[in-house]
Amino acid sequence: MQVNSFESRYVLWYRKAGFIEREESENSLFEWGHRLEGPVAEKFADNHPEYDVQASGSWIHQDRPWHGANPDRLLAPIYCDDEGNDWVGDPEAILEIKTSMSGYGWENDMCPVKYIAQLRWYMECFGLSYGYLAVLVSLGDYREFMVPRDPNAPVVSMQTGNQEWYSIGGQEMLDAAMEFYDSLPGQLSPEGFPPDIDGGTDTYELIRERHPDILNSDIEVTPVLALELNQALLEEKAAAAEAQRMKNLVLEIMGKNRRAVIPTADPKKPIIVARRQSKKGGKPYLVTV
């Protein structure tokens, strides 16, 4: 199981080991996601008067020093006594807030799995049974999802009632995190045990950054490594060609239609496979979902 779905295991290890620092994104999407967190939280509070939506902070599990959480909001139930007085209980759920300009990953009542993993990680830290994902898509499409801590229970769309299952989480996630923690320097050995090189693009960028100089020298590699590299590049080329062939086929089948869809029981909610679009009236191109 991937310990952290936001970056590769290799990059995460080097950051947690203290060799690199996390670079905070400075792009406009990150900025506006942060700026819109408050309004989205207010919308959730309007929809859920049963909760006192509380600001949160950074937390560490009392028995697991490697298990931290910094949820966007904590949700405490509001009770009313026999005399009509309201009082607030202890937090019983977590609210995590997201924004998305394109809606990619949120189609058809689905959630990006990395956000399910993030929320379940927080719930495990607090020992809470459920939480919510609230997302604002394209500055006008607000959605909520109730997420149970138990990976065997479904994630429920609060708008449609649709249920989806995401297997990530639970004891398997905690075991993977503990194994990862033990691999860091100073735990089981002074140097630690770096993970194997993986296929993450962020891994590639980190390796480039770690070795910026180019010396006028050679290094010998084994014929096996050279063969494996060549084979992987050939397979990459073949896969790219096959992907392009399938795009061509779908585009031809679509003709002048805007979308290619798979029908469902609800005619108004087909599963979108691909769509045709153009820029400034130019030749249409295919966009896959």
N, C-alpha and C positions, 0 to 999 in steps of 0.2 A: 504494500500500500504506500502511495506517495504521502509523505508526512505533511508537506506543505504544497498546496495546489497552485500557489501564486508564483513560485519560482522552482527551478530544478533542485533536486536533492543535493547535487554537487555544489551549486551556488549557496544553498541554505547552509550546508556544512561549513563552508569557508567563512560565511558571515557569522554564524554562531560560534565558530572557533576564534573569532576576533581578528581574522586576517583581512577582512574587507568590511566596509560600512555600507549600510543600506542607503541608496541614493533616492531621496524623495522626488517623486515626479513633479515637474514644474509645468506640465502641459495644461492647456485650458480645461480639458475634461476633468482632470484631477481637481483643479481649482473650483470649478463650478459644482462638482460633486460634493466638495466640502461645504461650499456656500449654501447649497440646497438641502443640506442635512436637516437644518432646523425646520424649514417649511414642511418637509416630508414627515418629520416627527409630529408636527402640529396636526397634519392631516390624519395621521394614525390616531392621535389623541382624540380628535373629533369623532372618528369612527368607533372608538372604544372608550366611552365614558366610564367603563368599569375599572379602568386602570389609571393609576397615577404614573405618568410617564416621566421618569427621573433621569437626570444626567448621570453618566457613569464615570469610569476612570480606568486605571490599569490595576489588575489584580493578579495575585499568584496563589495557586492552590496551596493550602496549608500543609499538605503531606507530599506534594510533588513540586519541587523547586523548578522543574523544567516545564511546568504547565501554567502558562500565563494567559490572560484574557483581557481585552479592552473593548467591550461591547459599546455600541453607540448609545443605547439607552437600556435602563432596567424598568421592568413593569411590575408595579406593586398594586394589588387589588384594593379597591375602595369599598369599604363596608358601611352599612347604615345600621345604627342600633335602634332599639325600640322607641327611643325618644326622637328619632329623626336626625340624629347627629352622625355625620360622616367621620370615619377614621380610616387610616391607611395601614395596611398590613405590610409584612415583609415582601420583598420582591419575589415573584414566583415565575417570571419569564423574562426573556431577553428580546430586545428589538434591534435588528441590524438593518441599516438603511443603505440603499443603493440608488444610483441614477444611471441611466443608459440612453444615449442619444439615438442609437439605431435599433435597440431592442434585441440585438443578437444574443442568442442563448436563452432568451425569455419567451420564445415563440411557443404557441400551443400549450400555454399553462405550464411550461417547463421552467426550471431554474438552472443557472450555471452550477455545476456540481461543486466548484470550489467554494461557492457561498454557502451551500449546504454543509460542507465540511467545516468551514469557518464557524458557523453558528453552532454546530454540534460540538465542536471543540470548546467553545465558550460554555455551553450548557454542561459539559462534563466537568469543567473547572468549577462551576458554581453548584453542581449537583441538582440542576433544575431539569424538569421533565419536558419542557417545550419552550419554543420561542417563535418569533415572527421575522420574516423577511418582508420589508416594504420597499418597493422599487417605483421610481418615476421614470417612465419611458417617453422619450421625445417631448418632454416638457408638457405633457397633457394626458398621459395614460398612466394612471396610478393603479398599482396592484399590490395585493397582500397575499402572503403564504404562511400558513401555520406549519411549523416544522417541529416534529417530535424529536426528542433526543434518541429514541430507539430507532436504529436503522431498519428494523423490521416493520415499522409503522409508516403509513404513507404521509407524504407532504400534501397538504390540502390547499387549493386555491380558495381564498375567502370570497372571490367574486363569482366563480362558477361552480365551486364544489368539486372540481376535478381532482383526482387523486393520482399522485405519482410516487414511485418508490425509488429511493436512492440508497444503495447498500453501504456507502461510506459512513464510518463512524463506529461507535461502541468500543468494546474492549480491543478489537483488532487495531483501531486507530491509536488507542493508548499504548498498546504493546509496541507498535511501530515507532511511536514517539519515544518511548523509554529506550528502545534499542538504539535509536538515533542519538539520544542524549548520552548513552554509555560510550558511543563511538567518538565523542568529542575529546579534545586534549584535556588531560588532567582527571579523567574519570577512570577508565581501566588501564590507561597508559599515559605517560607524559605527552607523547606526540599525537595520540589519538589514531583513529582509523578512517582516513578519508574514503568516501564512497567511490565506486568505479565511475569512470567517465560515462555520461549519459548523452542522449540526443537533444538536450535542450538548447535552444538558440542562446539563452542567457549563459549557459555553460561555455559555449563557443566564445561569447563576448568576454567572459571572465578570463578565459585562458589567453585571449589576445591581450587583455589588460595586464595580466601577470607577467607576460614576456614581451615587453614593448621593443626591446633592442634586437637588432639583426646583426649578428656577428659573421665575419667572413670565414665560416667554418662549416664542416659537415658533421652529421651524426648518422651512424649506421643503424638500419632497421632490418628486421628479419624478412626473408622472402614471404613468410606466411602473412605478416602484417601488410606488406605491399599487395599481396593477392586479395586479402580481405577488403582493403580500401578500394581496389579496382572493381571487385565484385559488387560492393555496395554502391559505387557510382553508376555501374551499369544497371543495377536494379532501380536506382533512383531515376535514371533516364527512362527506363522502360515504364515505370509507374507514372511518370509525368506524361509520357506519350499516351498511355491508356486513359489517364484522367482527361486529357484533351480530346481523345476520341469520344469518350462518353459525353463530354460537354457538347461536342459537335452534333452527336446523335440527338441529344435532348433538344438542342436549339433548332434542328431541322424538324423534329416532330412538333415543336411548339408553333412553327409557322409564324402567323401574325398575332397569336395570343400573347397576353401579358404574363400569365402565370401557368406553371405546370403544377397540378395538385393531385393528391390522393383523396378521394371522397371519404367522408366519415358518416356516422349516423346522423350528425347534425349538418345539413347541407350548407349552413352558414359558416361552418368552421372546418373546412377541408385542411389537410396537412399540406403545407406549401413545400414543394420540392425545389423549384427554381422560378426565377422571373426574368423577363426581358426588360431592359431599360436603356436609355441613351442619354448622352450629354449634349445639351444645346441642339437637339434635333439630329445628331449624328447617327451613324449606324448603330443599331441596337446590339448590346452585348449581354451575355448570360451572367446572372448572379445566382449562385447556389446558396441554399439556406443551411 
